[in-house]
């Protein structure tokens, strides 16, 4: 494996984001590069190429006030997001998603008779477990905080009666598209949403939040026609099985607090900072 491979770069970025999150703002480029076992100049090039801004600039997105600033400056009204052209082409890496929901009966049967393939992949947020049916990705979880065994048990437990088999080659092209690595601009990352009708309404609302923007649990409840169901919305957000692609990390508390995140708050902070940095870098 050369130091120019995607897996190498993703591992470098995953380690760097974790170190930055643990140390907070103020970590010098030289100190960070030394922890990565790289020269400062080489690390700066790799980091800036993948994240879009320098390590110093990125650290500013991890301050305690970043979530509140996002809420004040990049709050999205879901009812107008699609009309304004904010969803779809503007999401992370200009990723193109198609999705379909399985029937409530499929959900009630716990995945019985359903073939689900799984595989581990590198991502900027640590090891990513991806699961999918023949129709598309149905699960994505991150093991940086929970560990690989717990992450696998968590996702597998969503569909306890399904037939699981390891087959990363089937999922690979979809994952490459989802992470912005597919060479074709017309490639699609299909998603299969497996959940109860209320959950699917919430997840569809999450898909309308553009990269670099955020919304609140109460705004999602309002958008799906259940303004008083904020707590239920929060539960559905937390049960989203396809993290990052269905961007539950973009849902915040009305106060500007991060709220919870199923795969660990450091992962949520890293995702929000990563998207904000790339959004800044791509701005005209």
Secondary structure, 3 states (H helix, E strand, C coil): CCCCCHHHHHHHHHHHHHHHHHHCCCCCHHHHHHHHCCCHHHHHHHHHHHHCCCHHHHHHCCCCCHHHHHHHHCECCHHHHCCCCCCCCCCHHHCCEEEEECCHHHHHCCCCCCEEEEEEECCCCCCEEEEEECCEEEEEEECCCCCHHHHHHHHHHHHCCCEEEECHHHHHHHHHHHCCCCCCCCCCEEEEECCCHHHHHHHHHHCCCCCCCEEEHHHHHHHCCCCCCHHHHHHHHHCCCECCCCCHHHEECCCCCCCCCCCCHHHHHHHHHHHHHHHHHHCC
